[in-house]
């Protein structure tokens, strides 16, 4: 990877507009976007990784920008916990950070489970409709 990418290179690579990149920065999805001495944005490898995650979550998974923001905030907190854990020396202190990480992860997994349950309920409703269509088709034959 190279050290700096222009707005145009990033837009082309991720099929987004410059306005989209600016918006992601405005709402806090992209943090610490570096600037040239003249004040122009450029994108480094760290930002490129963030953008790749955002685009993948948004386009492939259909996750909203607000949900992406929550996920990225969780990733940030987990990174802070990981860093603090590695700096602590006592087993008790390490345990405290592991407990924090467990709470954060469990909370997010609970949110995922809620979403899965809602999607399964939605699917079941459509499956009932599909079954009814098939019954009507069979009766008309």
Secondary structure, 3 states (H helix, E strand, C coil): CCCCECHHHHHHHHCCCHHHHHHHHHCCCCCCCCECCCCCECECHHHHHHHHHHHHHHHHCCCCHHHHHHHHHHHHHHHHHHHHHHHCCCHHHHHHHHHHHHHHHHHHHHHHHHHHHHHHHHHHHHHHHHHHHHHHHHHHC
